[in-house]
Amino acid sequence: MTAPRVRGSKKWVLGLSFLVLAACGNRAPDRDLEGYPAKDIYERAEFEISQRDFGDAAFYFGEVERLYPYSDWAKRALVMQAFSYHRDRDYENARVAAQRFLDFYPGDEDAAYAQYLLALSYYDQIEDVGRDQGLTFQALQALRTVIERYPDTEYARSSILKFDLAFDHLAGKEMEIGRYYLKRKHYTAAVNRFRVVVEQFQTTRHTAEALHRLVESYLSLGLIEEAQTAGAILGHNYQSTEWYADSYKLLTGQGLEARAFDNNWLGAVYRQMIRGEWL
């Protein structure tokens, strides 16, 4: 998704001041741009975006805000600086710029985009499922803010999709740890992880496997009724999956059937998921 209000095709050489800027060469932190009009500096930044030099674009947008604070050019430059930093994968500075825009201009029409950029700066850093998931939690919180504050925008629609993917990512983390414990026969620790998936991540694609792994773990622990109840939930909601087929073999191999019992935590899940009894 691209930034708002980036103007389309245009003639970039607009005057002597712009030509001087264009000849400056490599960016230097102490470059003196005082005296150049805000419009020319802003358009140089747009030119850098067209050349995909996003780091230089962020620098020039920053100079607009520094030299012409509180101007309309500065407001536009700040959200564009956040965009440029994000495209340059400088996520920390993207967050800083986006948050500053939200602090200074909370009611602006570009506030939704700034909030979305802030969320993306977390979301785009989500690591492989085996890594620490702190950024995933932050991404979820920031995406939820976009959805709740700006529900009628295109950014909210995109955030809903990304929220679902990040939510699934967290469930995948729990599954990976649970499988690790199960493989090493630490069954109680494995159950704790699979339980989190069943109770907190029911809408993700991992629920069916989590129920099957609970059947495995509980049978290994000798907790027959819990295993049967997990199998009953699996059979009701995911009967066509390979996970139910595997659980069915495990249960029938021990002369058992998939059957719900009320005297365990899975019994409560069964009542909620199957019978719709939430109280």
Protein Blocks (a to p, Z undefined) as FASTA:
>chain_A
ZZehiacdddfblbjklmmmmmnopadfklcfehiafklmmmmmmmmmmnopaklmmmmm
mmmmmmmghiaklmmmmmmmmmmmmmnopaklmmmmmmmmmmmmmmbmklmmmmmmmmmm
mmmmoccfkbcfklmmmmmmmmmmmmmmmmmbmklmmmmmmmmmmmmmmmmmmmmmmmmm
mmnopaklmmmmmmmmmmmmmmbmklmmmmmmmmmmmmmnopaklmmmmmmmmmmmmmmp
mklmmmmmmmmmnopacdddfkbfklmmmmmmmnopaZZ
